[in-house]
Amino acid sequence: MAHAFAAFAVPDAHIHVLQQHPGLVHDYLDGAVPPSVAALPLPGGWPQEPLESLGSWGINHGNADLYHWILNGGPELAEGAGSIFQTWYEPDVHAALKLDPLNERFAFLSTQLPDLLALVDRVDVPRVQHAFVEWLKRRGERHDDIDQYACQPFVDEFQQFARGLQQAIARGDGLVW
């Protein structure tokens, strides 16, 4: 399983090839073409070096559900683009394309990114604070010190993600994570 969240803007044509060849995504992200697919007619722009992530986030398997709460306003499972973080803790209940048999990498096509961006753009300090406090309560953890200063780093991460999504949308790309 992936240990940290890294998202990459990727053309839809590449996502379709990755979906048809489960597990190829790992080599793809590293900019490598394994011999098993070297003879395939690959779409133009196939990477020859490691892809650059849209940014760095504090998302991991221990808190993916917190990011889901922040994005969607609560713990309920989401449909559509809101299921992005859900792929890590409910790998069979989401709207993403599975790119490997181990549930490590997923994708959204370009048509799904505007909906994801709309959700990401709604993230602000009050939304984060509400989600963070409720998430901590549910876990039985201390939550009385969650203030704007504890929440602002989450907002900053989502703003960085929004900028990456805007660039991907402008290019007509999808998203691999």
N, C-alpha and C positions, 0 to 999 in steps of 0.2 A: 504494500500500500504506500502511496505517496506520503511523505512526511511533512511537507510544507506546500502551501498553495502558491502555485506559479501559473499565470495565465499568459497565453500567447495568441496574437492575432494571426490567423491562418486563412488562406483562401478556401472557399467552399470546395473547390475542385480537389484540393489536397485532403480536406476532411473526408470526402467521399472515398478516396483511395485508402486513407488510413482506416476507415470503417470496414472496407472490404478485406483488409489485411491486418487482423487483430494482432497487436503487439508491435507493429511497425512504428507506432507513434514514438516509442522511446528512442529509436535510431533517428527518426525524423527530427525530433527536438534537438538532438545532438549534431544534426547536420550530416549524418552518415546514411549511405545507401547500402544496405546489406546485399550480398551477392544473390540472395533469394528473390529480390525484387529488382535487381539492376537491369534485367532484361525487359521489365514491364515498360510500357509507354507511360512515363510519368508526366504530369502536367507541368507546364512552364513555371519557372520560378522555384523549383524544388530546392530546398536549402542545401548548401554545401558546407555550411558552418553552423555552429549552435545558434538557435533562435534566441532573441532577446526577449525577456519577460516584460510584461506591461508594468511591472513594479514588484515591490516586496511588501508582503503583508504578514501580520501576526497570526494568521489562520493556521490551525493544525488540527489533528484529529481529536484533540481534547476540547476544542472550543468551536468546531465547525457549526454546532447547533446554536451557539451564541450569535455567530454571524448570520445564520439563517433567521433567528429571531429579529435581529436588527433590520435585515433586509425586508422581511415580510411582516413585521409587527407582532409576531408571536410564534409559538412553537408548532402550530398546525402545519402539516405537510402542505407544500405548495405545488401548484401545477405550473407549467410553462417555465419562463425564465427565472422565476423565483425559486426554482428547485436547484439552483447551481450548487449551493453548499450542502444541500440535502444528499447529493451524490456520495458524499463521504460517510454519512451515517445511515442512509437508507438507499444503498446502491441499486436497488431494484424498483424504486418508486421515485421517478423523476422524468423530466422531459428532455434529457440530454442523450446524445449518442454515445454508446460505450465504445471505447477504442482499444480496449485490451481485455483479456479474459480475467484479469485479477482485480478489476474495478479500481485501477489506479489513474486512468486518464479518460476524460470525457470531452465532449465538444457540443457547442451550439453552432448552428448555421447562421449565416449573416442575417437571415430574416428574424431570428430570435433576439438579436442584440438591441434593437430599439426598445423592446419591452424590458429587457434587463437594465438598460440605461435609465429608463423611467423609474424603475424601483430604486436604483442606486442614487439617483438625483434627489430622492425623498429623504435620504439619511441626513439627519441633523443631530445636534446635541440632545434635545429633549427625546427624540426617538431612541437614540443610543442609551440614554440614561434609563428610560423606562424598560427597554429590553434587557439591559445589563442587570438592573435591580431584580427584575422578575426571574431572570435566569439564575442569579445567585440564590434567591429565595428558594427556588425549586430544588437547588442543589444543597440547601441547608447551610449556605455559607454567609458570612458577614457581608452586609450590603449598605450599612449606614454611612460609609465614607465615599460612596460613588457620587461624585460631583462633576461639574463641567470639565475639570482638569483631567479626571479619569476617563472621560468620554471623548474628549477632543482628538486623541490619537486614532480612535476608530473612525471618526468623521474624516480625518485627514486621509486615512487609508481608502475610504470609499470615494473621496474626491479624486485621489490618484487613479483609482480604478475607473471612475467616470471619464477622466481624460483619455485613458487607454481605450475605453469603449468608443468614445467619440472618434478617435483616430481610426479604429477598426471599421466603424460604420462608414466613415468617409471613404475608405478604400474598398468597401464592399466585402470585407473579411468576416469570417466567423471567429469562434473562440475555442481554443483548446486549453484545458487545465488538467 
